[in-house]
Amino acid sequence: MSDGDFRDVDRKTAGTDGDRSEVNSHSEVQRQVTDLIGRKEDRRLRAKIEQHQRVWFGLGMFGLVGWSVTIPTIVGAAVGMWIDDRWDGRQSWTLMLLLGGLIMGCLNAWRWLRDESQVR
């Protein structure tokens, strides 16, 4: 707590009615200082909790983005392998659908991250 905080409290509560006002002024100063300390402590605790939640949110986001890219890529490769096994051809359906799944997964992850960042 800085000296400026105490000076502000003292200015607000300084009285001119003698001893009685000094007692009231002193208890008012104590109350205001206690409130100020309580608010600062609440802010510190909230920041600590939010930081912990941001770490878990970031890890969850990392996993979600990874799976949103991986699953379409694997599905595309599997469907491409199935088509290559059933029908002969010059082009590789496995490679084309793998790349298609990768592109779809990246677009999906990008869209989801963009929407999530707009919400926050």
C-alpha positions as CSV (number, residue, x, y, z in Angstrom):
1,M,0.0,0.0,0.0
2,S,1.5,3.4,-0.9
3,D,1.6,6.5,1.1
4,G,-0.8,8.2,-1.3
5,D,-3.5,5.7,-0.3
6,F,-3.3,6.7,3.3
7,R,-3.1,10.4,2.5
8,D,-6.4,10.1,0.5
9,V,-8.0,8.3,3.4
10,D,-6.8,10.9,5.8
11,R,-8.1,13.8,3.7
12,K,-11.5,12.3,3.4
13,T,-11.9,11.7,7.1
14,A,-10.1,14.7,8.7
15,G,-12.5,16.4,11.1
16,T,-12.5,19.7,12.9
17,D,-15.0,19.0,15.7
18,G,-12.4,18.3,18.4
19,D,-11.7,15.0,20.2
20,R,-15.0,13.3,19.3
21,S,-14.5,13.9,15.6
22,E,-10.9,12.6,15.9
23,V,-12.2,9.3,17.4
24,N,-14.8,9.0,14.7
25,S,-12.2,10.1,12.1
26,H,-9.7,7.5,13.4
27,S,-12.3,4.6,13.3
28,E,-13.4,5.8,9.8
29,V,-9.8,5.8,8.6
30,Q,-9.3,2.3,10.0
31,R,-12.5,1.1,8.3
32,Q,-11.4,2.6,5.0
33,V,-7.9,1.2,5.2
34,T,-9.3,-2.2,6.0
35,D,-11.7,-2.0,3.0
36,L,-8.8,-1.0,0.8
37,I,-6.6,-3.9,1.9
38,G,-9.5,-6.3,1.5
39,R,-10.2,-5.1,-2.1
40,K,-6.5,-5.4,-3.0
41,E,-6.3,-8.9,-1.5
42,D,-9.5,-10.0,-3.4
43,R,-8.0,-8.7,-6.6
44,R,-4.8,-10.6,-6.0
45,L,-6.6,-13.9,-5.3
46,R,-8.9,-13.5,-8.3
47,A,-5.8,-12.9,-10.6
48,K,-4.1,-16.0,-9.2
49,I,-7.2,-18.2,-9.8
50,E,-7.7,-16.7,-13.3
51,Q,-4.1,-17.4,-14.2
52,H,-4.5,-21.0,-13.1
53,Q,-7.6,-21.3,-15.2
54,R,-5.9,-19.7,-18.3
55,V,-3.2,-22.4,-18.1
56,W,-5.8,-25.2,-18.2
57,F,-7.8,-23.4,-20.9
58,G,-4.6,-23.1,-23.0
59,L,-3.8,-26.8,-22.6
60,G,-7.4,-27.8,-23.5
61,M,-7.3,-25.5,-26.5
62,F,-4.0,-27.1,-27.6
63,G,-5.5,-30.6,-27.4
64,L,-8.8,-29.5,-29.1
65,V,-6.9,-27.9,-32.0
66,G,-4.7,-31.0,-32.4
67,W,-7.6,-33.4,-32.5
68,S,-9.6,-31.1,-34.8
69,V,-6.8,-31.4,-37.4
70,T,-5.8,-35.0,-36.8
71,I,-9.2,-36.7,-37.1
72,P,-10.2,-35.3,-40.5
73,T,-6.6,-36.1,-41.8
74,I,-6.8,-39.7,-40.6
75,V,-10.4,-40.1,-41.9
76,G,-9.3,-38.7,-45.3
77,A,-6.3,-41.1,-45.5
78,A,-8.5,-44.1,-44.5
79,V,-11.1,-43.3,-47.1
80,G,-8.4,-42.7,-49.7
81,M,-6.8,-46.1,-48.9
82,W,-10.2,-47.8,-49.1
83,I,-10.8,-46.2,-52.6
84,D,-7.3,-47.2,-53.7
85,D,-7.9,-50.8,-52.7
86,R,-11.3,-51.1,-54.5
87,W,-10.5,-49.3,-57.8
88,D,-7.2,-49.1,-59.7
89,G,-6.2,-45.7,-61.1
90,R,-3.2,-43.6,-61.8
91,Q,-3.9,-41.1,-59.1
92,S,-3.5,-41.8,-55.4
93,W,-6.7,-41.2,-53.6
94,T,-4.9,-41.7,-50.3
95,L,-2.7,-38.8,-50.8
96,M,-5.4,-36.5,-52.2
97,L,-7.9,-37.2,-49.4
98,L,-5.2,-37.0,-46.8
99,L,-4.3,-33.5,-47.9
100,G,-8.1,-32.7,-48.2
101,G,-8.6,-33.9,-44.6
102,L,-5.6,-31.8,-43.4
103,I,-6.9,-28.7,-45.1
104,M,-10.4,-29.2,-43.7
105,G,-9.0,-29.8,-40.2
106,C,-6.9,-26.7,-40.4
107,L,-9.9,-24.6,-41.6
108,N,-12.1,-26.1,-38.8
109,A,-9.5,-25.3,-36.1
110,W,-8.9,-21.8,-37.5
111,R,-12.7,-21.1,-37.5
112,W,-13.1,-22.5,-34.0
113,L,-10.2,-20.4,-32.6
114,R,-11.5,-17.3,-34.3
115,D,-15.0,-17.8,-32.8
116,E,-13.6,-18.6,-29.4
117,S,-11.4,-15.4,-29.3
118,Q,-14.4,-13.3,-30.2
119,V,-16.4,-14.7,-27.3
120,R,-13.6,-13.8,-24.8
